[in-house]
Amino acid sequence: MVDSQNRRIVLANLPTGLPKTGDFRLEETPIPAPGANQVLIGVRYLSLDPYMRGVMSGAECYIRPTVLGGVIEGGTVGVVLLSNHTNFQEGDWVLSHSGWQTHDVAGAEELRKLDPTAAPVTTALGILGMPGFTAYSGLLTIGEPKPGQTVAVAAATGPVGSAVGQIAKIRGARTIGIAGGPTKVAYVKELGFDAALDHMAPDFGEQLAKACPSGIDIYFENVGGHVWDAVFPLLNTFARVVVCGLIAQYNDGGPFPGPDRLPLVMREVLSKRFRIQGLAEGDFADQRPAFFNTMGGWIREGKIKYREDIVDGLANAPEAFIGMLQGRNFGKLLVRVA
């Protein structure tokens, strides 16, 4: 091994509002040694995802929060450097959950071996990983799209939203993609959405209503904020709202300003009988074999396209993460660790 130290980024402060680079700290520690039935991983790619902001808040979350001084959690792709398990050999590529660091020790049950000849290893963190599976399971299981129905997707150029829209098209739905800025809107059109809208436009609400003359049957929520405000009055009777993320609100602390709109929301839920359901992809783990087979086929057939945004250097992870929360990334955001 060339490296003599494990470099890792830990949580230095619980962020208030938008995280700052000072909320993170780069440390060096000895490279851990694998124990019985464990392997030592050299992390090569790190996934940056919006949900990570929630686990840095110290609040209760469906994912275990990162404690002060702890390594920031996250999905990773790496190479086996040393192995004490017969199923893994030096040089194997693996998917792990090693977090923001250059080295990690993991048990065989925590790893999935990757075949770099079958697909680029980075796809295990994107279209063939958690984001792609989130789109697949959330849309098909909770959204239940049917031919001719209207599906609106927030953050439609992100790794989840872009997959949602393309899967909806495959299922015969009419798709409305919502993104931020003309460059991203142009990419939504490239992906084949029936309409692409810029949520930054001053008349965004009017544009959305015009694009959805028959209302919205399924809304895949990744953003919240003013995008939800525009979508809400257009929801049809028996609509399904898949709540995957609320990136516009992750940096806010309560109580939220403005009038309490919960009574209005609940009245509409009752009168229109629509369903709002939160999405955690782990709830649908039994669907993963079908997902790998189906999504892999769609990619090979050219029915699904994906885009990656790769930043070089572990030390640049905090700044890249902060930029993602502000919408500066374009596609699945990854850090090439070494």
Contacts in CASP RR format, 6 or more apart in sequence:
PFRMAT RR
TARGET T0000
AUTHOR 0000-0000-0000
METHOD contacts of the structure
MODEL  1
MVDSQNRRIVLANLPTGLPKTGDFRLEETPIPAPGANQVLIGVRYLSLDP
YMRGVMSGAECYIRPTVLGGVIEGGTVGVVLLSNHTNFQEGDWVLSHSGW
QTHDVAGAEELRKLDPTAAPVTTALGILGMPGFTAYSGLLTIGEPKPGQT
VAVAAATGPVGSAVGQIAKIRGARTIGIAGGPTKVAYVKELGFDAALDHM
APDFGEQLAKACPSGIDIYFENVGGHVWDAVFPLLNTFARVVVCGLIAQY
NDGGPFPGPDRLPLVMREVLSKRFRIQGLAEGDFADQRPAFFNTMGGWIR
EGKIKYREDIVDGLANAPEAFIGMLQGRNFGKLLVRVA
1 31 0 8 1.000
1 81 0 8 1.000
3 31 0 8 1.000
3 102 0 8 1.000
3 103 0 8 1.000
4 31 0 8 1.000
5 28 0 8 1.000
5 29 0 8 1.000
5 30 0 8 1.000
5 31 0 8 1.000
6 28 0 8 1.000
6 29 0 8 1.000
6 30 0 8 1.000
6 31 0 8 1.000
6 32 0 8 1.000
6 101 0 8 1.000
6 102 0 8 1.000
6 103 0 8 1.000
7 26 0 8 1.000
7 27 0 8 1.000
7 28 0 8 1.000
7 101 0 8 1.000
7 102 0 8 1.000
7 314 0 8 1.000
7 315 0 8 1.000
8 26 0 8 1.000
8 27 0 8 1.000
8 28 0 8 1.000
8 29 0 8 1.000
8 71 0 8 1.000
8 100 0 8 1.000
8 101 0 8 1.000
8 102 0 8 1.000
9 24 0 8 1.000
9 25 0 8 1.000
9 26 0 8 1.000
9 27 0 8 1.000
9 71 0 8 1.000
9 72 0 8 1.000
9 100 0 8 1.000
9 101 0 8 1.000
9 314 0 8 1.000
9 315 0 8 1.000
9 317 0 8 1.000
9 318 0 8 1.000
10 24 0 8 1.000
10 25 0 8 1.000
10 27 0 8 1.000
10 69 0 8 1.000
10 70 0 8 1.000
10 71 0 8 1.000
10 72 0 8 1.000
10 100 0 8 1.000
11 23 0 8 1.000
11 24 0 8 1.000
11 25 0 8 1.000
11 56 0 8 1.000
11 66 0 8 1.000
11 67 0 8 1.000
11 68 0 8 1.000
11 69 0 8 1.000
11 70 0 8 1.000
11 72 0 8 1.000
12 22 0 8 1.000
12 23 0 8 1.000
12 24 0 8 1.000
12 25 0 8 1.000
12 68 0 8 1.000
12 69 0 8 1.000
13 22 0 8 1.000
13 23 0 8 1.000
13 68 0 8 1.000
14 23 0 8 1.000
14 56 0 8 1.000
14 57 0 8 1.000
14 58 0 8 1.000
14 68 0 8 1.000
15 23 0 8 1.000
15 53 0 8 1.000
15 56 0 8 1.000
15 57 0 8 1.000
15 251 0 8 1.000
17 251 0 8 1.000
17 252 0 8 1.000
17 253 0 8 1.000
18 251 0 8 1.000
18 322 0 8 1.000
18 325 0 8 1.000
18 326 0 8 1.000
19 53 0 8 1.000
19 56 0 8 1.000
19 251 0 8 1.000
19 318 0 8 1.000
19 321 0 8 1.000
19 322 0 8 1.000
19 325 0 8 1.000
20 322 0 8 1.000
21 318 0 8 1.000
21 319 0 8 1.000
21 322 0 8 1.000
22 318 0 8 1.000
23 56 0 8 1.000
23 318 0 8 1.000
24 72 0 8 1.000
24 317 0 8 1.000
24 318 0 8 1.000
25 69 0 8 1.000
26 314 0 8 1.000
26 315 0 8 1.000
31 40 0 8 1.000
31 103 0 8 1.000
32 40 0 8 1.000
32 103 0 8 1.000
32 104 0 8 1.000
32 105 0 8 1.000
33 40 0 8 1.000
33 82 0 8 1.000
33 105 0 8 1.000
34 40 0 8 1.000
34 82 0 8 1.000
34 83 0 8 1.000
34 84 0 8 1.000
34 105 0 8 1.000
35 84 0 8 1.000
35 105 0 8 1.000
36 84 0 8 1.000
37 84 0 8 1.000
37 85 0 8 1.000
37 107 0 8 1.000
37 108 0 8 1.000
38 84 0 8 1.000
38 85 0 8 1.000
38 105 0 8 1.000
38 106 0 8 1.000
38 107 0 8 1.000
38 108 0 8 1.000
39 80 0 8 1.000
39 81 0 8 1.000
39 82 0 8 1.000
39 83 0 8 1.000
39 84 0 8 1.000
39 85 0 8 1.000
39 88 0 8 1.000
39 94 0 8 1.000
39 105 0 8 1.000
39 106 0 8 1.000
39 107 0 8 1.000
39 108 0 8 1.000
39 111 0 8 1.000
40 80 0 8 1.000
40 81 0 8 1.000
40 82 0 8 1.000
40 83 0 8 1.000
40 103 0 8 1.000
40 104 0 8 1.000
40 105 0 8 1.000
41 76 0 8 1.000
41 78 0 8 1.000
41 79 0 8 1.000
41 80 0 8 1.000
41 81 0 8 1.000
41 94 0 8 1.000
41 96 0 8 1.000
41 98 0 8 1.000
41 103 0 8 1.000
41 104 0 8 1.000
41 105 0 8 1.000
41 106 0 8 1.000
41 111 0 8 1.000
42 78 0 8 1.000
42 79 0 8 1.000
42 80 0 8 1.000
42 81 0 8 1.000
42 102 0 8 1.000
42 103 0 8 1.000
42 104 0 8 1.000
42 338 0 8 1.000
43 76 0 8 1.000
43 77 0 8 1.000
43 78 0 8 1.000
43 96 0 8 1.000
43 98 0 8 1.000
43 99 0 8 1.000
43 101 0 8 1.000
43 102 0 8 1.000
43 103 0 8 1.000
43 104 0 8 1.000
43 337 0 8 1.000
43 338 0 8 1.000
44 76 0 8 1.000
44 77 0 8 1.000
44 78 0 8 1.000
44 79 0 8 1.000
44 121 0 8 1.000
44 336 0 8 1.000
44 337 0 8 1.000
44 338 0 8 1.000
45 76 0 8 1.000
45 77 0 8 1.000
45 78 0 8 1.000
45 121 0 8 1.000
45 122 0 8 1.000
45 125 0 8 1.000
45 334 0 8 1.000
45 335 0 8 1.000
45 336 0 8 1.000
45 337 0 8 1.000
46 74 0 8 1.000
46 75 0 8 1.000
46 76 0 8 1.000
46 99 0 8 1.000
46 100 0 8 1.000
46 314 0 8 1.000
46 317 0 8 1.000
46 334 0 8 1.000
46 335 0 8 1.000
46 337 0 8 1.000
47 74 0 8 1.000
47 75 0 8 1.000
47 76 0 8 1.000
47 125 0 8 1.000
47 126 0 8 1.000
47 130 0 8 1.000
47 332 0 8 1.000
47 333 0 8 1.000
47 334 0 8 1.000
48 317 0 8 1.000
48 320 0 8 1.000
48 321 0 8 1.000
48 324 0 8 1.000
48 329 0 8 1.000
48 333 0 8 1.000
48 334 0 8 1.000
48 335 0 8 1.000
49 74 0 8 1.000
49 130 0 8 1.000
49 131 0 8 1.000
49 333 0 8 1.000
50 222 0 8 1.000
50 245 0 8 1.000
50 247 0 8 1.000
50 250 0 8 1.000
50 324 0 8 1.000
50 325 0 8 1.000
51 63 0 8 1.000
51 245 0 8 1.000
52 72 0 8 1.000
52 73 0 8 1.000
52 74 0 8 1.000
52 321 0 8 1.000
53 247 0 8 1.000
53 250 0 8 1.000
53 251 0 8 1.000
53 325 0 8 1.000
54 61 0 8 1.000
54 65 0 8 1.000
54 250 0 8 1.000
55 61 0 8 1.000
55 63 0 8 1.000
55 64 0 8 1.000
55 65 0 8 1.000
55 66 0 8 1.000
55 73 0 8 1.000
56 65 0 8 1.000
56 66 0 8 1.000
56 72 0 8 1.000
57 65 0 8 1.000
58 65 0 8 1.000
59 65 0 8 1.000
62 280 0 8 1.000
63 73 0 8 1.000
64 73 0 8 1.000
66 72 0 8 1.000
66 73 0 8 1.000
71 99 0 8 1.000
71 100 0 8 1.000
71 101 0 8 1.000
72 99 0 8 1.000
72 100 0 8 1.000
72 317 0 8 1.000
73 97 0 8 1.000
73 99 0 8 1.000
73 100 0 8 1.000
74 97 0 8 1.000
74 98 0 8 1.000
74 99 0 8 1.000
74 100 0 8 1.000
75 95 0 8 1.000
75 96 0 8 1.000
75 97 0 8 1.000
75 98 0 8 1.000
75 99 0 8 1.000
75 125 0 8 1.000
75 130 0 8 1.000
76 95 0 8 1.000
76 96 0 8 1.000
76 97 0 8 1.000
76 98 0 8 1.000
76 99 0 8 1.000
76 104 0 8 1.000
76 125 0 8 1.000
76 337 0 8 1.000
77 93 0 8 1.000
77 94 0 8 1.000
77 95 0 8 1.000
77 96 0 8 1.000
77 114 0 8 1.000
77 121 0 8 1.000
77 122 0 8 1.000
77 124 0 8 1.000
77 125 0 8 1.000
78 93 0 8 1.000
78 94 0 8 1.000
78 96 0 8 1.000
78 98 0 8 1.000
78 121 0 8 1.000
79 91 0 8 1.000
79 92 0 8 1.000
79 93 0 8 1.000
79 94 0 8 1.000
80 88 0 8 1.000
80 89 0 8 1.000
80 90 0 8 1.000
80 91 0 8 1.000
80 92 0 8 1.000
80 93 0 8 1.000
80 94 0 8 1.000
81 90 0 8 1.000
81 91 0 8 1.000
81 103 0 8 1.000
82 90 0 8 1.000
83 89 0 8 1.000
83 90 0 8 1.000
83 92 0 8 1.000
85 107 0 8 1.000
85 108 0 8 1.000
87 108 0 8 1.000
87 113 0 8 1.000
88 94 0 8 1.000
88 108 0 8 1.000
88 111 0 8 1.000
88 113 0 8 1.000
92 113 0 8 1.000
92 114 0 8 1.000
93 113 0 8 1.000
93 114 0 8 1.000
93 115 0 8 1.000
93 116 0 8 1.000
93 121 0 8 1.000
94 111 0 8 1.000
94 112 0 8 1.000
94 113 0 8 1.000
94 114 0 8 1.000
95 111 0 8 1.000
95 112 0 8 1.000
95 114 0 8 1.000
95 124 0 8 1.000
95 125 0 8 1.000
95 129 0 8 1.000
96 104 0 8 1.000
96 106 0 8 1.000
96 110 0 8 1.000
96 111 0 8 1.000
97 106 0 8 1.000
97 110 0 8 1.000
98 104 0 8 1.000
98 106 0 8 1.000
100 314 0 8 1.000
100 317 0 8 1.000
101 314 0 8 1.000
102 314 0 8 1.000
102 337 0 8 1.000
102 338 0 8 1.000
112 124 0 8 1.000
114 121 0 8 1.000
114 124 0 8 1.000
119 128 0 8 1.000
119 296 0 8 1.000
119 299 0 8 1.000
122 308 0 8 1.000
122 310 0 8 1.000
122 332 0 8 1.000
122 334 0 8 1.000
123 129 0 8 1.000
123 306 0 8 1.000
125 131 0 8 1.000
125 332 0 8 1.000
125 334 0 8 1.000
126 132 0 8 1.000
126 159 0 8 1.000
126 306 0 8 1.000
126 308 0 8 1.000
126 332 0 8 1.000
127 159 0 8 1.000
127 163 0 8 1.000
127 295 0 8 1.000
127 299 0 8 1.000
127 304 0 8 1.000
127 306 0 8 1.000
127 332 0 8 1.000
128 292 0 8 1.000
128 295 0 8 1.000
128 296 0 8 1.000
128 299 0 8 1.000
130 281 0 8 1.000
131 158 0 8 1.000
131 159 0 8 1.000
131 160 0 8 1.000
131 163 0 8 1.000
131 332 0 8 1.000
132 159 0 8 1.000
132 160 0 8 1.000
132 163 0 8 1.000
132 291 0 8 1.000
132 295 0 8 1.000
133 281 0 8 1.000
133 284 0 8 1.000
133 287 0 8 1.000
133 288 0 8 1.000
133 291 0 8 1.000
133 295 0 8 1.000
134 160 0 8 1.000
134 244 0 8 1.000
134 279 0 8 1.000
134 281 0 8 1.000
135 159 0 8 1.000
135 160 0 8 1.000
135 161 0 8 1.000
135 163 0 8 1.000
135 164 0 8 1.000
135 165 0 8 1.000
135 167 0 8 1.000
135 220 0 8 1.000
136 163 0 8 1.000
136 167 0 8 1.000
136 287 0 8 1.000
136 291 0 8 1.000
136 294 0 8 1.000
136 295 0 8 1.000
137 279 0 8 1.000
137 281 0 8 1.000
137 283 0 8 1.000
137 284 0 8 1.000
137 287 0 8 1.000
137 291 0 8 1.000
138 164 0 8 1.000
138 220 0 8 1.000
138 242 0 8 1.000
138 244 0 8 1.000
138 279 0 8 1.000
138 281 0 8 1.000
138 284 0 8 1.000
139 145 0 8 1.000
139 151 0 8 1.000
139 164 0 8 1.000
139 165 0 8 1.000
139 167 0 8 1.000
139 168 0 8 1.000
139 218 0 8 1.000
139 220 0 8 1.000
139 242 0 8 1.000
140 167 0 8 1.000
140 171 0 8 1.000
141 284 0 8 1.000
141 287 0 8 1.000
142 240 0 8 1.000
142 242 0 8 1.000
142 275 0 8 1.000
142 277 0 8 1.000
142 278 0 8 1.000
142 279 0 8 1.000
143 218 0 8 1.000
143 220 0 8 1.000
143 240 0 8 1.000
143 242 0 8 1.000
144 218 0 8 1.000
144 240 0 8 1.000
145 151 0 8 1.000
145 168 0 8 1.000
145 171 0 8 1.000
145 172 0 8 1.000
145 173 0 8 1.000
145 217 0 8 1.000
145 218 0 8 1.000
146 171 0 8 1.000
146 173 0 8 1.000
146 217 0 8 1.000
147 171 0 8 1.000
147 172 0 8 1.000
147 173 0 8 1.000
148 172 0 8 1.000
148 173 0 8 1.000
148 174 0 8 1.000
149 173 0 8 1.000
149 174 0 8 1.000
149 217 0 8 1.000
149 218 0 8 1.000
150 173 0 8 1.000
150 174 0 8 1.000
150 175 0 8 1.000
150 176 0 8 1.000
150 212 0 8 1.000
150 214 0 8 1.000
150 215 0 8 1.000
150 216 0 8 1.000
150 217 0 8 1.000
150 218 0 8 1.000
151 164 0 8 1.000
151 165 0 8 1.000
151 168 0 8 1.000
151 173 0 8 1.000
151 174 0 8 1.000
151 175 0 8 1.000
151 176 0 8 1.000
151 216 0 8 1.000
151 217 0 8 1.000
151 218 0 8 1.000
151 219 0 8 1.000
151 220 0 8 1.000
152 175 0 8 1.000
152 176 0 8 1.000
152 177 0 8 1.000
152 178 0 8 1.000
152 208 0 8 1.000
152 212 0 8 1.000
152 216 0 8 1.000
152 218 0 8 1.000
152 219 0 8 1.000
152 220 0 8 1.000
152 231 0 8 1.000
152 234 0 8 1.000
153 161 0 8 1.000
153 164 0 8 1.000
153 165 0 8 1.000
153 168 0 8 1.000
153 175 0 8 1.000
153 176 0 8 1.000
153 177 0 8 1.000
153 178 0 8 1.000
153 193 0 8 1.000
153 219 0 8 1.000
153 220 0 8 1.000
153 222 0 8 1.000
154 161 0 8 1.000
154 177 0 8 1.000
154 178 0 8 1.000
154 199 0 8 1.000
154 219 0 8 1.000
154 220 0 8 1.000
154 221 0 8 1.000
154 222 0 8 1.000
154 223 0 8 1.000
154 224 0 8 1.000
154 227 0 8 1.000
154 228 0 8 1.000
154 231 0 8 1.000
155 161 0 8 1.000
155 178 0 8 1.000
155 179 0 8 1.000
155 222 0 8 1.000
155 223 0 8 1.000
155 247 0 8 1.000
156 162 0 8 1.000
156 164 0 8 1.000
156 165 0 8 1.000
156 177 0 8 1.000
156 178 0 8 1.000
156 179 0 8 1.000
156 184 0 8 1.000
156 188 0 8 1.000
156 191 0 8 1.000
156 193 0 8 1.000
156 196 0 8 1.000
157 179 0 8 1.000
157 180 0 8 1.000
157 184 0 8 1.000
157 187 0 8 1.000
157 188 0 8 1.000
157 307 0 8 1.000
157 330 0 8 1.000
157 331 0 8 1.000
158 222 0 8 1.000
158 329 0 8 1.000
158 331 0 8 1.000
158 332 0 8 1.000
159 306 0 8 1.000
159 331 0 8 1.000
159 332 0 8 1.000
160 220 0 8 1.000
160 222 0 8 1.000
160 244 0 8 1.000
161 220 0 8 1.000
161 222 0 8 1.000
162 188 0 8 1.000
162 191 0 8 1.000
162 305 0 8 1.000
162 306 0 8 1.000
162 307 0 8 1.000
162 331 0 8 1.000
163 304 0 8 1.000
163 306 0 8 1.000
164 220 0 8 1.000
165 175 0 8 1.000
165 177 0 8 1.000
165 191 0 8 1.000
165 193 0 8 1.000
165 220 0 8 1.000
166 191 0 8 1.000
166 192 0 8 1.000
166 298 0 8 1.000
166 303 0 8 1.000
166 304 0 8 1.000
166 305 0 8 1.000
167 298 0 8 1.000
167 304 0 8 1.000
168 175 0 8 1.000
168 218 0 8 1.000
169 175 0 8 1.000
169 192 0 8 1.000
169 193 0 8 1.000
169 194 0 8 1.000
170 298 0 8 1.000
170 303 0 8 1.000
170 304 0 8 1.000
173 217 0 8 1.000
173 218 0 8 1.000
174 194 0 8 1.000
175 192 0 8 1.000
175 193 0 8 1.000
175 194 0 8 1.000
175 195 0 8 1.000
176 193 0 8 1.000
176 194 0 8 1.000
176 195 0 8 1.000
176 196 0 8 1.000
176 197 0 8 1.000
176 208 0 8 1.000
176 211 0 8 1.000
176 212 0 8 1.000
176 216 0 8 1.000
177 188 0 8 1.000
177 193 0 8 1.000
177 195 0 8 1.000
177 196 0 8 1.000
177 197 0 8 1.000
178 197 0 8 1.000
178 199 0 8 1.000
178 208 0 8 1.000
178 223 0 8 1.000
178 227 0 8 1.000
179 185 0 8 1.000
179 187 0 8 1.000
179 188 0 8 1.000
179 196 0 8 1.000
179 197 0 8 1.000
179 198 0 8 1.000
179 199 0 8 1.000
180 198 0 8 1.000
180 199 0 8 1.000
180 200 0 8 1.000
180 327 0 8 1.000
181 198 0 8 1.000
181 200 0 8 1.000
182 198 0 8 1.000
183 330 0 8 1.000
184 198 0 8 1.000
184 330 0 8 1.000
185 196 0 8 1.000
185 197 0 8 1.000
185 198 0 8 1.000
186 196 0 8 1.000
187 307 0 8 1.000
187 330 0 8 1.000
188 196 0 8 1.000
189 196 0 8 1.000
190 305 0 8 1.000
191 305 0 8 1.000
195 211 0 8 1.000
197 204 0 8 1.000
197 207 0 8 1.000
197 208 0 8 1.000
197 211 0 8 1.000
198 204 0 8 1.000
198 207 0 8 1.000
199 223 0 8 1.000
199 226 0 8 1.000
199 227 0 8 1.000
199 230 0 8 1.000
201 207 0 8 1.000
204 226 0 8 1.000
204 230 0 8 1.000
205 230 0 8 1.000
208 230 0 8 1.000
208 231 0 8 1.000
208 234 0 8 1.000
209 230 0 8 1.000
209 234 0 8 1.000
212 234 0 8 1.000
214 236 0 8 1.000
215 234 0 8 1.000
215 235 0 8 1.000
215 236 0 8 1.000
216 231 0 8 1.000
216 234 0 8 1.000
216 235 0 8 1.000
216 236 0 8 1.000
216 239 0 8 1.000
217 236 0 8 1.000
217 238 0 8 1.000
217 239 0 8 1.000
217 240 0 8 1.000
218 239 0 8 1.000
218 240 0 8 1.000
218 241 0 8 1.000
218 242 0 8 1.000
219 231 0 8 1.000
219 235 0 8 1.000
219 239 0 8 1.000
219 240 0 8 1.000
219 241 0 8 1.000
219 242 0 8 1.000
220 242 0 8 1.000
220 244 0 8 1.000
221 228 0 8 1.000
221 231 0 8 1.000
221 241 0 8 1.000
221 242 0 8 1.000
221 243 0 8 1.000
221 244 0 8 1.000
221 245 0 8 1.000
221 246 0 8 1.000
222 244 0 8 1.000
222 245 0 8 1.000
222 246 0 8 1.000
222 247 0 8 1.000
223 245 0 8 1.000
223 246 0 8 1.000
223 247 0 8 1.000
223 248 0 8 1.000
224 245 0 8 1.000
224 246 0 8 1.000
224 247 0 8 1.000
224 248 0 8 1.000
224 249 0 8 1.000
225 246 0 8 1.000
225 248 0 8 1.000
225 249 0 8 1.000
226 248 0 8 1.000
227 248 0 8 1.000
232 265 0 8 1.000
232 268 0 8 1.000
235 241 0 8 1.000
235 268 0 8 1.000
235 272 0 8 1.000
235 274 0 8 1.000
236 272 0 8 1.000
236 274 0 8 1.000
237 272 0 8 1.000
237 273 0 8 1.000
237 274 0 8 1.000
238 272 0 8 1.000
238 273 0 8 1.000
238 274 0 8 1.000
238 275 0 8 1.000
239 272 0 8 1.000
239 274 0 8 1.000
239 275 0 8 1.000
240 274 0 8 1.000
240 275 0 8 1.000
240 277 0 8 1.000
241 274 0 8 1.000
241 275 0 8 1.000
241 276 0 8 1.000
241 277 0 8 1.000
242 277 0 8 1.000
242 278 0 8 1.000
242 279 0 8 1.000
243 276 0 8 1.000
243 277 0 8 1.000
243 278 0 8 1.000
243 279 0 8 1.000
244 278 0 8 1.000
244 279 0 8 1.000
245 279 0 8 1.000
247 325 0 8 1.000
250 325 0 8 1.000
251 325 0 8 1.000
268 274 0 8 1.000
269 276 0 8 1.000
295 304 0 8 1.000
296 304 0 8 1.000
297 303 0 8 1.000
298 304 0 8 1.000
299 306 0 8 1.000
306 331 0 8 1.000
306 332 0 8 1.000
307 330 0 8 1.000
307 331 0 8 1.000
307 332 0 8 1.000
308 331 0 8 1.000
308 332 0 8 1.000
308 334 0 8 1.000
309 329 0 8 1.000
309 330 0 8 1.000
309 331 0 8 1.000
309 332 0 8 1.000
309 333 0 8 1.000
309 334 0 8 1.000
310 334 0 8 1.000
310 335 0 8 1.000
310 336 0 8 1.000
311 317 0 8 1.000
311 320 0 8 1.000
311 333 0 8 1.000
311 334 0 8 1.000
311 335 0 8 1.000
311 336 0 8 1.000
312 335 0 8 1.000
312 336 0 8 1.000
313 335 0 8 1.000
313 336 0 8 1.000
313 337 0 8 1.000
313 338 0 8 1.000
314 335 0 8 1.000
314 337 0 8 1.000
314 338 0 8 1.000
316 335 0 8 1.000
317 335 0 8 1.000
320 329 0 8 1.000
320 333 0 8 1.000
320 335 0 8 1.000
323 329 0 8 1.000
324 333 0 8 1.000
END
